[in-house]
Amino acid sequence: MPFVHIEMVEGRTVEQKRELAKRVTEAVSEIAGVPAERVHVIFQDMKKEDYASGGTLVLDK
């Protein structure tokens, strides 16, 4: 049972997440040789003030 955790800065639409879940599931299913029904995709949205890159909060970029 593969679990795929995707962490992104908030702001993606439900449609974007649907498409991402679909494509990730297809790839994992094909490469790992497991049925698509066994692939789990978990989205974790991060607020822009909760993530920094290069020492700067994404909120400040």
N, C-alpha and C positions, 0 to 999 in steps of 0.2 A: 504494500500500500504506500506508494510515494506521496509525500507531502511537500508541496512547493510553497514557500513563504516569499511573498513579494512585498517589499517595503518601498513606498514611494511618498514623496511630498504630496499632500492633498491637492485636489484640483482636477482629477480625472473624472470623466463622466461615467455613468453606469454603462453606457454603450461601449466605451473604451475598455472597461473592466471585463465586460462580457466577451469582447473579441480577444482580449489578452488571455483570459481563462481558457477560451476555446483553443487558441493556438498553442498555448503552453501544454494543455492537456494532450492535444494531438501529438506534439513532439515527444513528450515524456512517454506516452503510451507506445509510440512507435519504437523509440530508442531503447526503452527499458523492457519492452515486450510484455506489458501488462494491459489489461482491458482499460479503456478510458474511464469506466465507472469506478475504478480503483484509485484514480489519480485525484488528489485533493489540492486545490489551490486556495491559499489564504492571503487576502490582501490586508496590509496594515498601512493605513494612511497616517502620515506624520504631519503635524502642524509645522508651518515654516519657521516658527520660533523654537521648535524642538529638534532642529537638525542644522548642523554647521558643516561647511566644507572649506578647507584651507584656513580655518580659524575664524570664519565669518558666518554668522547665521544666514541661512537662506533668505530669511525675512529681510535682511539688510542688503541683499544683492539686487 
